[in-house]
Amino acid sequence: MAQTFGQRVKQLRLTFAYSQRELAKLIGTSAGLISFIERDRNRPNYEIVRRLASVFNTTTDFLINGEGTAVDELLDVVKKDMQETNPKQLRDLEGKISKLNAEDKAILSEILSHLSK
């Protein structure tokens, strides 16, 4: 069964080791709203979704639909750089990343965001 919006938010929050209060502070809202979101009792407005995506270094598409992540965006950049230089390595990388579950993609996104700072 596919994860709900709230389940994805909670999974990412736990992956990033934020409390509900810490996440709320980062996006400028209340811990109560985070709790409601995680229990799928409240659908946040677009601005909150955008802020969540920014904090978790992912896309709004991933949060809303479970599709696309920052890893996918990075892969697009790598594709452009590698297309002419080494297509076999690119296919291998795509295959490995496509097999990752959402949690592993979120972890990889966090690592990549720290490396890019």
Stockholm file with secondary structure:
# STOCKHOLM 1.0

chainA/1-117         MAQTFGQRVKQLRLTFAYSQRELAKLIGTSAGLISFIERDRNRPNYEIVRRLASVFNTTTDFLINGEGTAVDELLDVVKKDMQETNPKQLRDLEGKISKLNAEDKAILSEILSHLSK
#=GR chainA/1-117 SS CCCCHHHHHHHHHHHTTCCHHHHHHHHTSCHHHHHHHHTTSCCCCHHHHHHHHHHTTSCHHHHHHSCCCHHHHHHHHHHHHHTTTCHHHHHHHHHHHHTCCHHHHHHHHHHHHHHTC
#=GC SS_cons         CCCCHHHHHHHHHHHTTCCHHHHHHHHTSCHHHHHHHHTTSCCCCHHHHHHHHHHTTSCHHHHHHSCCCHHHHHHHHHHHHHTTTCHHHHHHHHHHHHTCCHHHHHHHHHHHHHHTC
//
